Amino acid sequence: MQQKGLKETTYDGAYYNGINLKIGWKQRAKKDQYYQIYNYPIYGIGIYSSTFHSDIIGSPFAVYGFVQTPIAPKEDSKWSYDYRIGLGLSGNFKPYNEHENPLNLVIGSKNNVFIDLGIRAQYSLTPHWKLGAGLAFHHFSNGALALPNKGVNLVPVTLSAAYQFNPDIKINRDSVLKPYSKKILYHINYGVGFKQLRDDWDRRFFKTTISAYASRHVSYKWRLGGGFDLFYSASGNEREIAGDRTGKLSSKLSGGPSFYLAHILNERLVLNGNVGYYIHNQRFNGEIKKFFLRAGGRYYVYKNINAGVSIKAHMGKADFIEWTVGYTFNR
């Protein structure tokens, strides 16, 4: 269905509002200088509830973790500014169903990934109370686990009231930061996920990834590098998908080189991204473009071992959600 028809059906008569309840904390970690580099950010958890006032879309809620980072704080000013990154899981959508909900042409699952990005200005009324206003971006998607998966994107204006139990931590700008490492890091990652390929077929196919990269710090907050991604798609074993190429190795494997980008939030938490190019790909496995993208986050759970989640996509169309484990050498 064309976009015009989609808007006239799925979003017919819908309007959005929502509410967030968040609790966070600041930490002064002497062994992790990233807290000082990021002006002592707030880490926390949030509960989100919203409604579209529509029986077609539903009234989704989400539980998520977030990091809220001050922008150029000034200790003698009542005004403050920050940006926010949040990631979690949502529920209570009314997904597409051929018989019960055929007009929802944007989301095919009740539970989805929730991404929250925001920027805000705050004014301090008292040492404990702050009022704020800003803009946010909310994205809901299931990474093609269930079709349709056009996703739901929102850009709401936000109003906030915040209560702070303790005074702001004074930023010690005179302290000397340790230089960031100049060593080359080597990363091996393994990811798994599932993908639905056809609207009229409920079956989901196993997908997996093996990745190898090398990267190096270019600043405290950024690492750049490159490597190679190898993908396996079980749908290459299905005759209704692969046709006369069913079972061939070339029908199941794809991959190519990729640029690697890491945004370091602290010594354990990293946001990761890739831009890659297929040397070999198969459109019938959902690899519809020659370029692939990846965005996600990883947390070092023990020394050099990390775990995380990423969304692999082809431009604006999700391929699948990868649940990853990895190991970093020379860290």
C-alpha positions as CSV (number, residue, x, y, z in Angstrom):
1,M,0.0,0.0,0.0
2,Q,1.3,3.5,-0.8
3,Q,2.3,5.9,2.0
4,K,-0.8,8.0,1.4
5,G,-3.1,5.0,2.0
6,L,-1.0,4.0,5.1
7,K,-1.6,7.4,6.7
8,E,-5.3,7.3,5.9
9,T,-5.7,4.0,7.7
10,T,-3.2,3.2,10.4
11,Y,-3.0,6.8,11.8
12,D,-6.5,7.9,10.9
13,G,-7.8,10.0,13.8
14,A,-4.7,9.2,16.0
15,Y,-2.9,11.7,18.1
16,Y,-0.1,11.0,20.6
17,N,0.8,11.9,24.1
18,G,2.9,10.2,26.7
19,I,4.5,10.4,30.1
20,N,7.9,9.3,31.4
21,L,8.9,8.5,35.0
22,K,12.6,8.3,35.5
23,I,15.0,7.8,38.4
24,G,18.7,8.3,38.0
25,W,21.9,8.8,39.9
26,K,25.3,10.5,39.5
27,Q,28.5,8.7,40.3
28,R,31.9,9.9,41.1
29,A,34.1,7.0,40.0
30,K,37.7,7.7,40.7
31,K,39.0,4.8,38.6
32,D,36.8,5.8,35.6
33,Q,37.7,9.2,34.4
34,Y,34.9,9.1,31.8
35,Y,32.5,10.4,34.5
36,Q,34.5,13.6,34.6
37,I,35.0,13.7,30.8
38,Y,31.2,13.7,30.4
39,N,30.6,16.2,33.2
40,Y,29.3,13.5,35.6
41,P,26.3,12.2,33.6
42,I,23.1,10.7,35.1
43,Y,22.5,7.0,34.6
44,G,19.1,5.5,35.3
45,I,16.0,3.6,34.4
46,G,12.7,4.9,33.1
47,I,9.1,3.8,32.6
48,Y,7.3,5.2,29.7
49,S,3.5,5.1,28.9
50,S,1.7,6.6,25.9
51,T,-1.4,6.5,23.9
52,F,-2.4,7.2,20.3
53,H,-6.1,7.3,21.2
54,S,-6.5,4.7,18.5
55,D,-7.7,1.1,18.7
56,I,-5.5,0.4,15.6
57,I,-2.1,1.1,17.1
58,G,-2.6,0.6,20.8
59,S,-1.2,2.3,24.0
60,P,2.5,1.2,24.2
61,F,4.6,1.3,27.3
62,A,8.3,0.8,27.7
63,V,11.0,0.0,30.3
64,Y,14.4,1.3,29.4
65,G,17.9,2.4,30.6
66,F,19.3,5.8,29.9
67,V,22.3,8.1,30.2
68,Q,21.7,11.8,30.4
69,T,24.8,14.0,29.8
70,P,25.2,17.7,30.7
71,I,26.2,20.1,27.9
72,A,28.9,22.7,28.9
73,P,27.6,23.1,32.5
74,K,28.2,26.4,34.3
75,E,28.2,26.3,38.1
76,D,27.0,29.9,38.5
77,S,24.0,29.6,36.1
78,K,20.4,28.6,36.8
79,W,20.2,27.3,33.2
80,S,21.5,23.9,32.3
81,Y,21.4,21.8,29.1
82,D,21.7,18.0,28.5
83,Y,21.2,15.3,25.9
84,R,19.8,11.8,26.5
85,I,20.2,8.4,25.0
86,G,17.8,5.6,26.1
87,L,17.3,2.0,25.0
88,G,14.7,-0.6,26.2
89,L,11.8,-2.8,25.4
90,S,8.2,-1.8,24.8
91,G,4.8,-3.6,24.9
92,N,1.1,-3.3,24.5
93,F,1.0,-2.4,20.8
94,K,-2.0,-3.8,18.8
95,P,-0.1,-5.5,16.0
96,Y,-1.2,-6.2,12.5
97,N,-3.5,-9.2,12.1
98,E,-5.1,-10.1,8.8
99,H,-8.5,-10.7,10.4
100,E,-8.5,-8.8,13.8
101,N,-6.4,-5.7,13.0
102,P,-5.8,-5.4,9.2
103,L,-5.5,-1.6,9.3
104,N,-2.2,-1.5,11.3
105,L,0.3,-1.5,8.4
106,V,3.3,-0.2,10.4
107,I,4.0,-2.8,13.2
108,G,3.6,-6.5,13.3
109,S,4.4,-7.3,17.0
110,K,3.0,-6.5,20.4
111,N,6.5,-6.1,21.9
112,N,9.2,-4.0,20.3
113,V,12.6,-2.3,20.8
114,F,12.3,1.3,22.2
115,I,14.9,3.9,21.4
116,D,14.7,7.3,23.1
117,L,16.9,10.3,22.1
118,G,16.4,13.8,23.5
119,I,17.8,17.2,24.1
120,R,16.6,19.6,26.9
121,A,17.0,22.9,28.6
122,Q,16.4,23.2,32.3
123,Y,15.9,26.1,34.7
124,S,16.7,25.7,38.4
125,L,13.9,27.0,40.6
126,T,15.5,25.8,43.9
127,P,18.6,23.7,44.7
128,H,16.3,20.7,44.4
129,W,13.6,21.5,41.8
130,K,14.2,22.0,38.0
131,L,11.8,22.7,35.2
132,G,12.7,21.8,31.6
133,A,11.6,21.7,28.0
134,G,13.0,20.1,24.9
135,L,12.6,17.8,21.9
136,A,12.8,14.0,21.8
137,F,12.9,11.2,19.2
138,H,11.1,7.9,19.9
139,H,11.5,4.9,17.7
140,F,9.7,1.5,18.0
141,S,10.8,-1.4,15.9
142,N,11.1,-5.2,16.0
143,G,13.9,-5.5,13.6
144,A,11.8,-7.5,11.1
145,L,11.2,-10.2,13.6
146,A,7.5,-9.8,12.7
147,L,6.1,-8.1,9.6
148,P,5.0,-5.4,8.8
149,N,7.9,-3.5,10.4
150,K,7.8,0.0,9.0
151,G,8.3,1.2,12.6
152,V,6.8,4.0,14.6
153,N,8.7,7.3,14.8
154,L,7.7,10.2,17.0
155,V,9.3,13.7,17.5
156,P,7.4,15.1,20.6
157,V,7.9,18.3,22.4
158,T,8.7,17.5,26.0
159,L,8.1,19.2,29.3
160,S,9.7,18.0,32.5
161,A,9.9,18.6,36.3
162,A,12.9,17.1,38.1
163,Y,13.6,16.7,41.8
164,Q,17.2,16.3,42.8
165,F,18.0,15.0,46.3
166,N,21.6,16.1,46.5
167,P,23.4,19.2,45.1
168,D,25.2,18.9,41.7
169,I,28.6,17.4,41.8
170,K,31.3,20.1,41.4
171,I,33.4,19.3,38.3
172,N,37.1,19.3,39.0
173,R,38.4,20.7,35.8
174,D,41.9,21.1,37.2
175,S,42.5,17.4,37.6
176,V,44.9,15.7,35.1
177,L,43.3,13.1,32.8
178,K,45.3,10.0,31.9
179,P,46.1,10.0,28.2
180,Y,43.9,7.7,26.2
181,S,45.4,4.5,24.8
182,K,47.2,4.5,21.5
183,K,47.1,0.7,21.2
184,I,45.2,-1.0,18.4
185,L,42.3,-3.1,19.8
186,Y,41.1,-6.3,18.1
187,H,37.5,-7.3,18.4
188,I,35.7,-10.6,17.7
189,N,31.9,-10.6,18.0
190,Y,29.2,-13.3,17.5
191,G,25.6,-12.3,17.0
192,V,22.3,-14.2,16.6
193,G,18.7,-13.2,15.6
194,F,15.6,-14.1,13.6
195,K,13.9,-12.6,10.6
196,Q,10.4,-12.9,9.0
197,L,10.7,-12.5,5.2
198,R,7.1,-12.5,4.0
199,D,3.9,-10.9,5.4
200,D,1.9,-14.0,4.5
201,W,4.2,-16.4,6.2
202,D,4.7,-16.5,10.0
203,R,7.9,-18.5,9.8
204,R,11.0,-16.8,11.2
205,F,14.5,-17.7,9.9
206,F,17.7,-17.9,12.0
207,K,20.4,-15.4,11.2
208,T,23.9,-15.1,12.7
209,T,26.9,-12.9,12.4
210,I,30.7,-13.3,12.9
211,S,32.6,-10.0,13.0
212,A,36.3,-9.1,13.3
213,Y,37.5,-5.6,13.6
214,A,40.5,-3.5,14.6
215,S,40.1,-0.1,16.1
216,R,42.1,2.7,17.8
217,H,41.2,5.7,19.9
218,V,41.2,9.1,18.0
219,S,40.0,10.8,21.2
220,Y,38.8,9.9,24.6
221,K,35.2,9.5,23.4
222,W,35.8,7.9,19.9
223,R,37.4,4.9,18.4
224,L,37.6,4.3,14.7
225,G,38.6,1.2,12.7
226,G,37.5,-1.4,10.3
227,G,37.1,-5.1,9.6
228,F,34.9,-7.7,8.1
229,D,31.4,-9.1,8.7
230,L,30.2,-12.6,7.7
231,F,26.5,-13.4,7.8
232,Y,24.6,-16.7,7.7
233,S,20.9,-16.8,6.7
234,A,19.0,-20.1,7.3
235,S,16.4,-19.0,4.7
236,G,18.9,-20.0,2.0
237,N,17.8,-23.6,2.9
238,E,14.2,-23.0,2.2
239,R,13.0,-23.8,-1.4
240,E,10.1,-21.3,-1.3
241,I,12.7,-18.6,-0.6
242,A,15.9,-19.6,-2.5
243,G,14.3,-21.6,-5.4
244,D,16.7,-23.7,-7.4
245,R,19.6,-22.3,-5.3
246,T,18.3,-23.9,-2.2
247,G,21.0,-25.3,0.1
248,K,24.0,-23.8,-1.7
249,L,26.6,-22.1,0.4
250,S,26.3,-18.9,-1.6
251,S,22.6,-18.8,-0.7
252,K,23.3,-18.9,3.0
253,L,26.5,-16.8,3.4
254,S,27.1,-13.1,2.7
255,G,29.4,-10.5,3.9
256,G,32.0,-7.8,3.3
257,P,34.2,-5.2,4.7
258,S,32.9,-2.6,7.1
259,F,33.9,0.7,8.8
260,Y,33.7,0.5,12.6
261,L,32.8,3.3,14.9
262,A,32.7,3.2,18.7
263,H,31.5,6.0,21.1
264,I,32.8,5.3,24.5
265,L,30.5,6.4,27.4
266,N,32.6,4.9,30.2
267,E,35.1,2.2,30.6
268,R,32.5,-0.5,30.3
269,L,29.7,0.9,28.2
270,V,30.2,1.5,24.4
271,L,27.8,2.5,21.6
272,N,28.8,0.8,18.4
273,G,28.1,1.4,14.7
274,N,29.1,0.1,11.3
275,V,28.8,1.0,7.6
276,G,29.6,-2.0,5.5
277,Y,29.5,-3.2,1.8
278,Y,28.5,-6.6,0.6
279,I,31.0,-8.4,-1.5
280,H,28.3,-11.0,-1.9
281,N,24.6,-10.8,-0.8
282,Q,21.3,-12.4,-1.6
283,R,18.2,-10.3,-2.1
284,F,15.9,-13.3,-1.3
285,N,17.4,-13.3,2.3
286,G,16.3,-9.7,2.8
287,E,19.8,-8.2,1.9
288,I,18.2,-5.7,-0.4
289,K,21.1,-3.2,-0.7
290,K,24.8,-3.4,-1.3
291,F,25.4,-1.3,1.8
292,F,24.5,-2.4,5.3
293,L,24.4,-0.5,8.6
294,R,24.5,-1.4,12.2
295,A,23.9,0.6,15.4
296,G,23.8,-0.7,19.0
297,G,25.4,-0.8,22.4
298,R,27.8,-3.2,24.2
299,Y,28.7,-3.6,27.9
300,Y,31.9,-5.2,29.1
301,V,30.5,-7.6,31.7
302,Y,33.8,-9.1,32.7
303,K,37.3,-7.8,31.8
304,N,37.4,-8.1,27.9
305,I,34.1,-9.9,27.5
306,N,31.2,-7.9,26.3
307,A,27.5,-8.4,25.5
308,G,25.0,-6.2,23.7
309,V,22.3,-5.7,21.1
310,S,22.4,-4.1,17.7
311,I,20.0,-3.4,14.8
312,K,21.4,-4.3,11.4
313,A,19.7,-2.5,8.6
314,H,19.8,-1.6,4.9
315,M,19.4,2.1,4.8
316,G,16.0,2.8,6.4
317,K,14.8,-0.8,6.4
318,A,15.7,-3.1,9.3
319,D,17.3,-6.5,8.6
320,F,17.3,-8.1,12.0
321,I,18.1,-7.5,15.7
322,E,21.5,-9.0,16.7
323,W,22.1,-10.2,20.3
324,T,25.8,-10.3,20.6
325,V,28.7,-11.5,22.7
326,G,32.3,-10.5,22.0
327,Y,35.9,-10.4,23.1
328,T,38.4,-7.5,22.8
329,F,42.1,-8.2,22.6
330,N,44.7,-5.7,23.8
331,R,42.2,-3.7,25.8
